[in-house]
Amino acid sequence: MAKKQSFGDKVLRQKADAKRMAKVVLAERKDNGHIRFRSKMVDINDVKDELKASRG
């Protein structure tokens, strides 16, 4: 039989932290004209700051 997963405070905290993350995809144009995409996980509160930093 499979072992049942326990949903303690630690597991619920990890799930809540994962829901607070946003995936940001940034596009960069290389010298040869090709476009490169980078993705990173950012906290929801820092999304606007990350987008401003990528533009500047």
C-alpha positions as YAML, in Angstrom:
chain: A
units: angstrom
residues:
- id: 1
  name: MET
  ca: [0.00, 0.00, 0.00]
- id: 2
  name: ALA
  ca: [1.03, 3.56, -0.63]
- id: 3
  name: LYS
  ca: [1.87, 5.78, 2.28]
- id: 4
  name: LYS
  ca: [-0.57, 8.62, 2.78]
- id: 5
  name: GLN
  ca: [0.86, 12.11, 2.65]
- id: 6
  name: SER
  ca: [0.51, 14.12, 5.81]
- id: 7
  name: PHE
  ca: [-0.64, 17.68, 5.42]
- id: 8
  name: GLY
  ca: [1.00, 19.38, 8.32]
- id: 9
  name: ASP
  ca: [1.87, 23.01, 8.80]
- id: 10
  name: LYS
  ca: [5.12, 22.61, 6.87]
- id: 11
  name: VAL
  ca: [3.44, 21.22, 3.73]
- id: 12
  name: LEU
  ca: [0.66, 23.80, 3.79]
- id: 13
  name: ARG
  ca: [3.21, 26.60, 4.21]
- id: 14
  name: GLN
  ca: [5.15, 25.37, 1.18]
- id: 15
  name: LYS
  ca: [1.99, 25.27, -0.91]
- id: 16
  name: ALA
  ca: [1.08, 28.82, 0.14]
- id: 17
  name: ASP
  ca: [4.58, 30.07, -0.74]
- id: 18
  name: ALA
  ca: [4.40, 28.45, -4.17]
- id: 19
  name: LYS
  ca: [1.14, 30.24, -4.90]
- id: 20
  name: ARG
  ca: [2.80, 33.59, -4.15]
- id: 21
  name: MET
  ca: [5.30, 33.19, -6.99]
- id: 22
  name: ALA
  ca: [4.90, 34.50, -10.53]
- id: 23
  name: LYS
  ca: [6.76, 33.31, -13.61]
- id: 24
  name: VAL
  ca: [8.21, 36.25, -15.55]
- id: 25
  name: VAL
  ca: [9.35, 35.71, -19.14]
- id: 26
  name: LEU
  ca: [11.77, 38.32, -20.49]
- id: 27
  name: ALA
  ca: [12.62, 38.71, -24.18]
- id: 28
  name: GLU
  ca: [16.03, 39.97, -25.28]
- id: 29
  name: ARG
  ca: [17.19, 40.71, -28.81]
- id: 30
  name: LYS
  ca: [20.68, 39.42, -29.61]
- id: 31
  name: ASP
  ca: [23.18, 41.17, -31.86]
- id: 32
  name: ASN
  ca: [22.42, 38.82, -34.75]
- id: 33
  name: GLY
  ca: [18.68, 39.66, -34.62]
- id: 34
  name: HIS
  ca: [17.45, 36.53, -32.88]
- id: 35
  name: ILE
  ca: [15.25, 36.79, -29.82]
- id: 36
  name: ARG
  ca: [16.17, 35.00, -26.60]
- id: 37
  name: PHE
  ca: [13.64, 34.30, -23.88]
- id: 38
  name: ARG
  ca: [14.56, 34.01, -20.20]
- id: 39
  name: SER
  ca: [12.17, 32.97, -17.48]
- id: 40
  name: LYS
  ca: [12.46, 33.34, -13.73]
- id: 41
  name: MET
  ca: [10.24, 32.88, -10.72]
- id: 42
  name: VAL
  ca: [9.60, 36.09, -8.80]
- id: 43
  name: ASP
  ca: [7.61, 36.85, -5.67]
- id: 44
  name: ILE
  ca: [4.27, 38.50, -6.50]
- id: 45
  name: ASN
  ca: [5.21, 41.64, -4.58]
- id: 46
  name: ASP
  ca: [8.39, 42.10, -6.67]
- id: 47
  name: VAL
  ca: [6.93, 41.69, -10.18]
- id: 48
  name: LYS
  ca: [6.64, 45.42, -10.95]
- id: 49
  name: ASP
  ca: [10.19, 46.08, -9.74]
- id: 50
  name: GLU
  ca: [11.52, 43.21, -11.86]
- id: 51
  name: LEU
  ca: [9.78, 44.50, -14.99]
- id: 52
  name: LYS
  ca: [11.11, 48.03, -14.42]
- id: 53
  name: ALA
  ca: [14.63, 46.67, -13.96]
- id: 54
  name: SER
  ca: [14.46, 44.65, -17.17]
- id: 55
  name: ARG
  ca: [13.43, 47.68, -19.24]
- id: 56
  name: GLY
  ca: [16.07, 50.00, -17.87]
...
